[in-house]
Amino acid sequence: MLSLIDRDLSFFQTSLGVRAQRQEVLSANIANADTPNFKARDFDFRAALKGKIDGSIRLGNTQLLQTSPRHLPAQAIRPFSAALLYRHPAQLSLDGNTVEMDQERVQFADNTLHYQSTVSFVSAKIRSMQMAIQE
């Protein structure tokens, strides 16, 4: 039963993770709007989500070497990262910065709207499951 629920919600979990990462990239662009020679970056959400779901974009695992039998086995997992691309500005600035605030604000708002709508959808889905369980 739990595996069915997990499978049902795993797409949304993945989607929210990729959206959160894109939000960080867009926030970095906005924060560096006045930094000389800063290059605005972004990634293709659809390609990143597809790659994450298909498994073509993998998390890189790092295992630590045990040099003593008393060492505990451990491994580090790198967070998911999509291929960041540089944006091509419509108008070049004199200081080499490629951040266009209007475009960044639109992308940020669009990503926020999609993130919030996904959270609302998942919340409604969980509420309906809870109601079904209670009955």
Backbone as CSV, one residue per row, in Angstrom:
resi,resn,N_x,N_y,N_z,CA_x,CA_y,CA_z,C_x,C_y,C_z
1,MET,0.827,-1.199,0.000,0.000,0.000,0.000,0.870,1.261,0.000
2,LEU,1.876,1.277,0.886,2.739,2.449,0.958,3.563,2.615,-0.309
3,SER,3.918,1.512,-0.935,4.697,1.623,-2.177,3.854,2.251,-3.289
4,LEU,2.548,1.993,-3.302,1.670,2.613,-4.292,1.569,4.116,-4.068
5,ILE,1.458,4.510,-2.814,1.389,5.931,-2.486,2.711,6.600,-2.833
6,ASP,3.814,5.948,-2.488,5.135,6.497,-2.792,5.327,6.647,-4.292
7,ARG,4.933,5.642,-5.045,5.060,5.700,-6.501,4.183,6.814,-7.070
8,ASP,3.000,6.991,-6.490,2.066,7.998,-6.952,2.596,9.412,-6.703
9,LEU,3.276,9.602,-5.597,3.754,10.931,-5.226,5.211,11.194,-5.621
10,SER,5.925,10.191,-6.090,7.352,10.369,-6.389,7.586,11.355,-7.535
11,PHE,6.687,11.374,-8.526,6.833,12.337,-9.617,6.797,13.759,-9.081
12,PHE,5.859,14.020,-8.183,5.713,15.362,-7.640,6.904,15.727,-6.752
13,GLN,7.422,14.762,-6.035,8.605,14.999,-5.210,9.792,15.385,-6.111
14,THR,9.958,14.660,-7.188,11.036,14.956,-8.131,10.843,16.324,-8.770
15,SER,9.612,16.604,-9.179,9.309,17.885,-9.806,9.588,19.050,-8.856
16,LEU,9.201,18.903,-7.595,9.445,19.964,-6.617,10.937,20.155,-6.366
17,GLY,11.687,19.070,-6.359,13.133,19.174,-6.174,13.805,19.926,-7.305
18,VAL,13.395,19.640,-8.540,13.979,20.324,-9.694,13.543,21.786,-9.709
19,ARG,12.280,22.046,-9.360,11.795,23.434,-9.278,12.567,24.216,-8.216
20,ALA,12.823,23.593,-7.070,13.572,24.263,-6.002,14.985,24.599,-6.462
21,GLN,15.609,23.686,-7.202,16.953,23.962,-7.699,16.917,25.109,-8.704
22,ARG,15.906,25.140,-9.549,15.808,26.234,-10.522,15.579,27.558,-9.804
23,GLN,14.825,27.525,-8.724,14.589,28.742,-7.951,15.900,29.297,-7.393
24,GLU,16.778,28.402,-6.956,18.082,28.825,-6.453,18.927,29.472,-7.553
25,VAL,18.885,28.903,-8.734,19.653,29.452,-9.851,19.123,30.838,-10.223
26,LEU,17.791,30.967,-10.298,17.199,32.256,-10.638,17.464,33.296,-9.546
27,SER,17.439,32.863,-8.293,17.740,33.773,-7.177,19.182,34.271,-7.260
28,ALA,20.088,33.389,-7.625,21.490,33.786,-7.776,21.641,34.810,-8.898
29,ASN,20.888,34.634,-9.970,20.931,35.616,-11.060,20.466,36.983,-10.574
30,ILE,19.355,37.004,-9.851,18.806,38.269,-9.360,19.752,38.910,-8.351
31,ALA,20.336,38.110,-7.482,21.245,38.643,-6.465,22.499,39.250,-7.087
32,ASN,22.880,38.765,-8.253,24.096,39.247,-8.905,23.814,40.184,-10.075
33,ALA,22.668,40.832,-10.047,22.278,41.713,-11.150,23.241,42.883,-11.330
34,ASP,23.911,43.300,-10.268,24.839,44.432,-10.358,26.304,44.006,-10.310
35,THR,26.569,42.732,-10.376,27.943,42.238,-10.328,28.563,42.300,-11.727
36,PRO,29.656,43.031,-11.873,30.283,43.101,-13.203,30.718,41.719,-13.701
37,ASN,30.521,41.493,-14.978,30.892,40.258,-15.677,30.170,39.014,-15.192
38,PHE,29.085,39.165,-14.426,28.303,37.992,-14.014,27.474,37.527,-15.201
39,LYS,27.470,36.226,-15.425,26.725,35.646,-16.534,25.488,34.930,-15.987
40,ALA,24.315,35.368,-16.446,23.058,34.763,-16.004,22.988,33.323,-16.477
41,ARG,22.476,32.457,-15.596,22.398,31.029,-15.926,20.994,30.533,-15.676
42,ASP,20.670,29.452,-16.327,19.381,28.785,-16.154,19.522,27.381,-16.716
43,PHE,18.501,26.558,-16.529,18.491,25.244,-17.162,17.097,24.938,-17.648
44,ASP,17.024,24.014,-18.583,15.755,23.603,-19.166,15.049,22.687,-18.171
45,PHE,13.938,23.156,-17.609,13.233,22.400,-16.588,12.757,21.050,-17.128
46,ARG,12.164,21.056,-18.291,11.635,19.798,-18.848,12.733,18.762,-19.052
47,ALA,13.842,19.195,-19.609,14.945,18.262,-19.844,15.518,17.754,-18.524
48,ALA,15.631,18.640,-17.537,16.154,18.228,-16.236,15.214,17.251,-15.543
49,LEU,13.914,17.517,-15.600,12.933,16.620,-14.982,12.912,15.278,-15.695
50,LYS,12.939,15.302,-17.018,12.953,14.058,-17.787,14.211,13.248,-17.469
51,GLY,15.354,13.932,-17.422,16.602,13.245,-17.104,16.600,12.662,-15.710
52,LYS,16.024,13.373,-14.775,15.951,12.889,-13.387,15.031,11.674,-13.295
53,ILE,13.902,11.708,-13.992,12.944,10.588,-13.948,13.499,9.374,-14.692
54,ASP,14.087,9.604,-15.883,14.644,8.501,-16.679,15.886,7.898,-16.052
55,GLY,16.543,8.675,-15.213,17.771,8.198,-14.594,19.009,8.522,-15.402
56,SER,18.833,9.305,-16.486,20.010,9.663,-17.266,20.843,10.727,-16.549
57,ILE,20.217,11.474,-15.652,20.952,12.374,-14.773,21.000,11.678,-13.423
58,ARG,22.154,11.250,-13.037,22.297,10.464,-11.825,22.975,11.255,-10.724
59,LEU,22.679,10.827,-9.530,23.381,11.371,-8.378,24.723,10.667,-8.279
60,GLY,25.761,11.413,-8.093,27.089,10.820,-7.993,27.390,10.394,-6.570
61,ASN,27.640,9.139,-6.372,27.975,8.640,-5.041,29.482,8.597,-4.858
62,THR,29.914,8.921,-3.665,31.321,8.869,-3.315,31.460,8.001,-2.082
63,GLN,32.225,6.957,-2.181,32.434,6.098,-1.030,33.786,6.422,-0.422
64,LEU,33.816,6.491,0.895,35.052,6.800,1.593,35.842,5.523,1.831
65,LEU,37.134,5.615,1.661,38.023,4.482,1.843,38.242,4.238,3.333
66,GLN,38.107,2.992,3.739,38.347,2.629,5.136,39.793,2.177,5.273
67,THR,40.565,2.911,6.027,41.977,2.562,6.214,42.210,1.771,7.486
68,SER,41.152,1.592,8.249,41.248,0.826,9.482,39.955,0.032,9.659
69,PRO,40.020,-1.154,10.206,38.782,-1.924,10.409,37.847,-1.261,11.419
70,ARG,38.374,-0.307,12.183,37.531,0.380,13.164,36.790,1.581,12.570
71,HIS,37.102,1.928,11.320,36.402,3.031,10.667,34.993,2.598,10.276
72,LEU,34.070,3.521,10.390,32.701,3.260,9.975,32.581,3.458,8.469
73,PRO,31.834,2.595,7.776,31.644,2.807,6.343,30.769,4.048,6.139
74,ALA,31.108,4.831,5.139,30.344,6.049,4.869,30.383,6.362,3.394
75,GLN,29.413,7.112,2.967,29.408,7.578,1.599,28.757,8.946,1.549
76,ALA,29.159,9.733,0.598,28.596,11.063,0.391,27.828,11.050,-0.916
77,ILE,26.713,11.701,-0.921,25.896,11.774,-2.126,25.835,13.225,-2.562
78,ARG,26.259,13.473,-3.788,26.158,14.825,-4.329,24.702,15.121,-4.627
79,PRO,24.262,16.346,-4.385,22.888,16.696,-4.734,22.712,16.721,-6.239
80,PHE,21.482,16.522,-6.658,21.148,16.562,-8.079,21.525,17.918,-8.654
81,SER,22.124,17.912,-9.808,22.405,19.182,-10.458,22.157,19.044,-11.954
82,ALA,21.395,19.981,-12.476,21.108,19.991,-13.903,22.219,20.735,-14.627
83,ALA,22.288,20.527,-15.912,23.297,21.209,-16.719,22.917,22.679,-16.841
84,LEU,23.712,23.541,-16.232,23.437,24.969,-16.282,23.892,25.544,-17.617
85,LEU,23.032,26.341,-18.195,23.316,26.984,-19.466,23.408,28.488,-19.247
86,TYR,24.163,29.159,-20.092,24.253,30.612,-20.018,23.132,31.229,-20.833
87,ARG,22.561,32.307,-20.314,21.528,33.027,-21.058,22.178,34.013,-22.006
88,HIS,21.556,34.200,-23.150,22.022,35.197,-24.110,21.140,36.434,-23.950
89,PRO,21.714,37.546,-23.521,20.901,38.744,-23.285,20.432,39.389,-24.588
90,ALA,19.282,40.037,-24.512,18.772,40.770,-25.668,19.558,42.056,-25.877
91,GLN,20.040,42.612,-24.744,20.825,43.844,-24.835,22.048,43.706,-23.938
92,LEU,23.216,43.889,-24.496,24.453,43.771,-23.737,24.643,44.979,-22.831
93,SER,25.245,44.744,-21.658,25.556,45.847,-20.757,27.043,46.173,-20.869
94,LEU,27.399,47.361,-20.438,28.790,47.792,-20.551,29.720,47.044,-19.606
95,ASP,29.185,46.585,-18.462,30.040,45.903,-17.483,30.126,44.395,-17.709
96,GLY,29.509,43.868,-18.768,29.595,42.450,-19.081,28.585,41.576,-18.360
97,ASN,27.720,42.172,-17.554,26.686,41.422,-16.835,25.564,41.081,-17.803
98,THR,25.098,39.825,-17.794,24.044,39.407,-18.724,22.688,39.230,-18.052
99,VAL,22.554,39.659,-16.800,21.276,39.534,-16.093,20.331,40.620,-16.581
100,GLU,19.167,40.203,-17.054,18.107,41.132,-17.434,16.993,40.973,-16.406
101,MET,16.853,41.971,-15.542,15.960,41.851,-14.386,14.513,41.554,-14.776
102,ASP,14.024,42.134,-15.837,12.640,41.855,-16.231,12.454,40.379,-16.560
103,GLN,13.380,39.833,-17.318,13.298,38.420,-17.679,13.462,37.537,-16.443
104,GLU,14.378,37.901,-15.560,14.596,37.113,-14.341,13.358,37.116,-13.451
105,ARG,12.739,38.276,-13.316,11.525,38.369,-12.485,10.405,37.505,-13.052
106,VAL,10.250,37.538,-14.370,9.208,36.722,-15.012,9.488,35.240,-14.793
107,GLN,10.731,34.814,-15.022,11.093,33.407,-14.828,10.931,32.995,-13.369
108,PHE,11.320,33.874,-12.450,11.205,33.597,-11.018,9.733,33.440,-10.628
109,ALA,8.889,34.371,-11.091,7.455,34.314,-10.772,6.802,33.072,-11.382
110,ASP,7.179,32.748,-12.616,6.627,31.566,-13.275,7.015,30.292,-12.529
111,ASN,8.276,30.194,-12.148,8.741,29.019,-11.415,8.052,28.925,-10.048
112,THR,7.891,30.063,-9.376,7.209,30.089,-8.082,5.772,29.637,-8.220
113,LEU,5.085,30.111,-9.252,3.691,29.728,-9.491,3.571,28.221,-9.714
114,HIS,4.454,27.661,-10.527,4.427,26.218,-10.770,4.743,25.436,-9.492
115,TYR,5.690,25.913,-8.722,6.047,25.242,-7.464,4.849,25.242,-6.514
116,GLN,4.236,26.395,-6.331,3.102,26.503,-5.413,1.903,25.687,-5.889
117,SER,1.654,25.663,-7.188,0.528,24.879,-7.695,0.779,23.380,-7.509
118,THR,2.018,22.954,-7.663,2.347,21.542,-7.425,2.166,21.190,-5.952
119,VAL,2.604,22.075,-5.063,2.415,21.843,-3.627,0.929,21.781,-3.285
120,SER,0.132,22.672,-3.850,-1.314,22.663,-3.602,-1.955,21.377,-4.113
121,PHE,-1.525,20.938,-5.287,-2.068,19.697,-5.852,-1.726,18.499,-4.973
122,VAL,-0.480,18.423,-4.528,-0.056,17.309,-3.675,-0.793,17.360,-2.343
123,SER,-0.979,18.548,-1.787,-1.713,18.683,-0.522,-3.147,18.204,-0.677
124,ALA,-3.789,18.578,-1.774,-5.159,18.124,-2.023,-5.211,16.613,-2.211
125,LYS,-4.230,16.062,-2.872,-4.173,14.606,-3.090,-4.003,13.872,-1.757
126,ILE,-3.134,14.400,-0.897,-2.922,13.777,0.421,-4.183,13.892,1.271
127,ARG,-4.851,15.054,1.222,-6.112,15.202,1.971,-7.157,14.204,1.508
128,SER,-7.254,14.009,0.183,-8.250,13.037,-0.320,-7.897,11.616,0.097
129,MET,-6.591,11.306,0.166,-6.176,9.976,0.647,-6.516,9.822,2.126
130,GLN,-6.299,10.869,2.901,-6.625,10.811,4.327,-8.109,10.622,4.540
131,MET,-8.908,11.310,3.752,-10.373,11.151,3.859,-10.774,9.721,3.497
132,ALA,-10.154,9.157,2.470,-10.475,7.783,2.073,-10.083,6.792,3.157
133,ILE,-8.972,7.043,3.814,-8.526,6.145,4.889,-9.437,6.231,6.095
134,GLN,-9.905,7.439,6.421,-10.760,7.631,7.585,-12.140,7.033,7.403
135,GLU,-12.603,6.915,6.179,-13.944,6.358,5.951,-13.986,4.887,5.969
